[in-house]
Amino acid sequence: MGQKKPVLVVMAAGMGSRYGGLKQIDPVDEYGNIIMDFSIFDAKEAGFEKVVFIIKKAIEKEFKENVGSRMEKRVETEYVFQELEKLPEGFAVPKDRVKPWGTAHAVLCCKDVIHGPFAVINADDYYGKQAFKEMYGQLTEHGDDEKYQYAMVGYRLNNTMTDNGYVARGVCSTDERGKLVDIHERTRIEKQGNDGAYTEDDGATWITLPGESVVSMNLWGFTESVFGELDRRFGAFLKRELPGNPLKCEYFLPFVVDELLKEDKAEVTVLQSKDRWYGVTYKEDKETVVNAIRELKGKGLYPETLWEN
């Protein structure tokens, strides 16, 4: 059986709690294109032909009207719903819980529609062309062997910070072969000159992170073996975290990847991108993104209207 073509998974269920409205649907150029248009353009150029959108049922109509209908003309598309009720047997949604269960849960929701290698991205991050090319190459050339063969694109921390507040990033350490050794989700990193600093205690103490630290922006590459692992570990996660943090605990991809590394079950190749990451974490970031897109078009990296028709 031949290797299946890699699929692109777009995590678009997050409603943008720190940013007014459906942030995925805010245009970043004069032609109504959103950040996701550029990601899908880059992914298609790299070789991806199918996109799976993870959304909430509640935004289905709005999402399809504003985004899906355009994308369906460019690539094969499928929709998966990330809903709070999608829990293992024996668990119920805590009263008053509104927050989705996190990125690992989002990917787990795709297990019935993906049967081969796939890449995962955030809907509202600009990753740059190099990232998609590298990831597509990695996914087509490497399948699981005695270990799961996964991948991620690493960015330099100082290419991924905002002047307008704090960001969450998976901070990575790699070995001399460019393989991931561990990854720690730091949920509050702020810019300090060319470096960053993070806090784990609401700002009482800060720990410096050098600007050249490698961080994950949730651009992952997996084989379908990850679904079994995500499934198996979700129940244990809920059992451990729900009692103490029923409304906010989140099941993150870096957390599962880190467990698999510690158990020596997976090897994760870190593909390095020199591109600058752009995203709209805060309303004030939008101008930066709009200017960056204009500049990239000016350099000839994108057609003026992006999609030619």
C-alpha positions in Angstrom: 0.0 0.0 0.0 1.5 3.4 -1.0 2.0 6.2 1.4 -1.1 8.3 1.7 -0.8 12.0 0.8 -0.4 14.3 3.8 -3.5 16.2 4.8 -3.6 19.6 6.5 -5.6 20.0 9.7 -6.6 23.6 10.7 -7.6 24.2 14.3 -10.2 26.9 14.0 -12.5 26.1 17.0 -11.0 28.7 19.3 -13.2 31.8 19.5 -10.3 34.1 20.5 -11.0 34.8 24.1 -8.5 37.7 24.2 -9.7 39.2 21.0 -13.1 40.5 20.0 -15.1 38.3 17.7 -14.2 35.4 15.4 -10.6 36.4 14.9 -10.1 33.8 12.2 -12.4 35.8 10.0 -10.7 39.2 10.1 -9.2 40.2 6.6 -5.5 41.1 6.5 -5.5 42.6 2.9 -7.8 44.7 0.7 -9.2 41.5 -1.0 -10.9 40.0 2.0 -8.2 37.4 2.5 -7.6 36.3 6.1 -4.4 34.8 7.5 -5.7 31.3 6.8 -6.0 32.1 3.1 -2.2 32.6 3.0 -1.6 29.4 5.0 -3.7 27.4 2.7 -2.1 29.0 -0.4 1.3 28.1 1.0 0.2 24.6 1.9 -1.2 24.0 -1.5 2.0 25.3 -3.1 3.9 22.8 -0.9 1.8 19.9 -2.1 -1.2 19.5 0.3 -4.4 18.8 -1.5 -6.9 18.3 1.3 -7.8 20.4 4.4 -9.7 19.4 7.5 -11.2 22.3 9.4 -11.8 21.8 13.1 -14.6 24.1 14.1 -17.4 24.4 16.7 -20.8 23.5 15.6 -22.0 26.9 16.8 -19.9 28.7 14.2 -20.5 26.3 11.3 -22.8 28.5 9.3 -20.7 31.7 9.7 -17.5 29.8 9.1 -18.7 28.1 5.9 -20.0 31.4 4.6 -16.9 33.4 5.3 -14.2 30.9 4.9 -15.2 27.4 3.8 -17.0 28.4 0.6 -13.8 30.1 -0.6 -11.5 27.3 0.4 -13.7 24.6 -1.2 -12.8 26.1 -4.6 -9.1 25.7 -3.9 -8.7 22.4 -2.0 -10.7 19.4 -1.0 -12.2 20.3 2.4 -13.8 18.5 5.3 -15.2 19.7 8.6 -14.8 18.2 12.0 -16.6 19.5 15.1 -14.7 20.0 18.4 -17.4 19.8 21.0 -17.2 19.8 24.8 -19.4 16.7 24.9 -16.8 14.6 23.0 -15.4 12.9 26.2 -14.4 9.4 27.1 -17.0 7.1 28.7 -17.5 7.9 32.3 -16.8 11.6 32.1 -19.3 14.5 31.9 -18.8 18.2 31.0 -18.3 20.1 34.3 -21.1 22.6 35.0 -20.3 26.1 33.6 -17.4 24.8 31.5 -17.2 26.8 28.2 -13.5 26.5 27.3 -12.7 23.9 24.7 -10.6 20.9 25.9 -7.4 22.1 24.1 -5.3 21.3 21.0 -4.8 17.6 21.7 -8.5 17.2 22.0 -9.1 19.1 18.8 -6.8 16.7 16.9 -8.4 13.7 18.5 -11.7 14.8 17.1 -10.3 14.1 13.6 -9.6 10.4 14.2 -12.5 9.2 12.0 -11.6 11.3 9.0 -7.8 11.0 8.7 -6.1 7.8 7.8 -2.6 8.8 7.0 0.0 11.5 7.8 -1.1 15.0 8.5 0.1 18.4 9.5 -1.6 20.6 12.1 -1.8 24.4 12.2 -3.6 27.1 14.1 -6.1 28.9 12.0 -4.9 32.4 12.9 -1.1 32.1 12.7 1.0 33.0 9.7 3.8 30.4 9.4 5.6 31.3 6.2 6.2 29.3 3.1 9.3 27.4 4.2 7.4 25.7 7.1 4.9 24.0 4.8 7.5 22.9 2.3 9.6 21.4 5.0 6.7 19.7 6.7 5.3 18.3 3.5 8.7 16.8 2.6 9.1 15.3 6.0 5.6 13.7 6.0 6.0 12.2 2.5 9.5 10.8 3.2 9.2 9.4 6.8 6.7 7.0 8.2 6.8 5.3 11.7 9.6 2.7 12.2 10.4 1.2 15.6 9.3 4.6 17.0 6.5 6.9 15.9 8.1 9.5 13.5 6.6 12.9 14.2 7.8 16.4 13.4 7.3 20.0 14.3 8.4 23.3 12.9 10.5 25.3 15.3 10.7 29.1 15.3 13.1 31.5 17.1 11.3 32.9 20.1 12.3 36.5 19.0 10.5 35.9 15.7 7.2 35.1 17.5 6.6 37.7 20.1 4.1 40.6 20.2 4.7 44.1 21.6 1.1 44.1 22.8 0.9 41.6 25.6 1.9 38.0 26.4 1.9 34.8 24.4 1.8 31.1 25.1 4.5 29.0 23.4 5.9 25.5 23.6 9.6 26.0 24.5 11.8 23.3 23.0 15.2 21.7 23.6 16.8 19.6 20.8 19.7 17.3 20.5 22.6 17.5 18.1 20.6 15.5 15.5 17.9 18.1 15.5 15.5 15.8 17.4 13.2 17.1 20.1 14.3 16.3 23.7 11.5 18.0 25.5 8.9 20.7 25.2 7.3 22.8 27.9 4.2 24.8 27.4 4.8 28.3 28.8 1.5 30.0 28.9 2.7 33.5 29.6 5.8 34.8 27.8 6.4 38.6 27.5 8.9 40.4 25.3 12.0 41.9 27.0 14.2 43.6 24.4 15.4 40.8 22.0 14.6 38.1 24.6 11.5 36.9 26.4 10.6 36.1 30.0 8.0 33.8 31.4 6.1 33.6 34.6 4.3 30.6 36.2 3.0 32.6 39.2 1.0 35.4 37.6 3.9 37.8 37.3 5.4 37.5 40.8 8.6 36.1 39.4 10.0 36.1 35.8 12.5 33.7 34.2 14.4 34.9 31.2 14.2 33.0 27.9 16.9 33.8 25.3 15.6 35.2 22.0 17.1 32.4 20.0 15.2 29.7 22.0 13.3 27.4 19.7 9.6 27.5 20.2 6.6 25.6 18.7 3.8 27.5 17.1 1.6 24.4 16.9 2.7 23.4 13.4 3.0 19.6 14.0 3.4 16.7 11.7 1.9 13.3 12.8 1.2 9.9 11.5 -2.2 8.3 12.2 -0.6 6.4 15.2 -1.0 9.6 17.2 -4.8 9.1 17.4 -4.5 6.0 19.6 -2.1 7.8 21.9 -4.3 10.9 22.2 -7.3 8.7 22.9 -5.6 6.6 25.6 -4.2 9.6 27.4 -7.2 11.8 27.4 -9.0 9.8 30.2 -5.9 9.9 32.4 -5.6 13.6 31.8 -9.2 14.3 32.8 -8.9 12.1 35.9 -5.9 14.0 37.0 -6.8 17.6 36.1 -10.6 17.8 36.4 -10.9 17.7 40.2 -8.6 20.7 40.7 -9.4 22.7 37.5 -12.7 21.8 36.0 -13.4 25.0 34.0 -9.9 25.7 32.6 -7.7 22.6 32.3 -6.6 22.0 28.7 -5.2 18.9 27.0 -2.3 20.3 24.9 -0.5 18.7 22.1 3.0 19.5 23.5 2.1 17.8 26.7 1.2 14.5 24.9 4.3 14.8 22.6 6.5 15.3 25.7 5.0 12.2 27.4 5.7 10.1 24.3 9.3 11.4 24.2 9.8 10.5 27.9 8.5 7.0 27.2 10.8 6.7 24.2 7.8 5.9 22.0 8.3 8.8 19.5 11.0 10.6 17.7 10.2 14.2 16.7 12.2 15.9 14.0 12.5 19.7 14.6 12.4 21.5 11.2 13.7 25.0 11.7 12.1 28.0 10.1 13.9 31.3 9.7 10.6 33.0 8.7 9.0 35.5 11.0 5.8 34.3 12.5 2.8 36.6 12.4 -0.4 36.4 14.3 -3.2 38.4 15.8 -3.2 37.6 19.4 -4.4 41.1 20.2 -6.4 43.6 18.2 -3.3 45.9 18.1 -1.3 43.1 16.3 -3.5 43.4 13.2 -1.7 46.4 11.7 1.7 44.5 11.9 0.2 41.6 10.0 -1.4 43.8 7.3 1.9 45.5 6.8 3.8 42.3 6.7 1.4 40.8 4.1 1.8 43.9 1.9 5.6 43.6 2.1 5.5 39.9 1.2 3.3 40.7 -1.8 5.7 43.5 -2.8 8.6 40.9 -2.8 6.6 38.8 -5.2 5.9 35.9 -2.7 2.2 36.2 -3.2 0.0 37.3 -6.1 -1.6 40.7 -5.4 -5.2 39.3 -5.0 -3.8 35.9 -3.7 -6.3 33.7 -5.4 -6.3 34.6 -9.1 -10.1 34.2 -9.7 
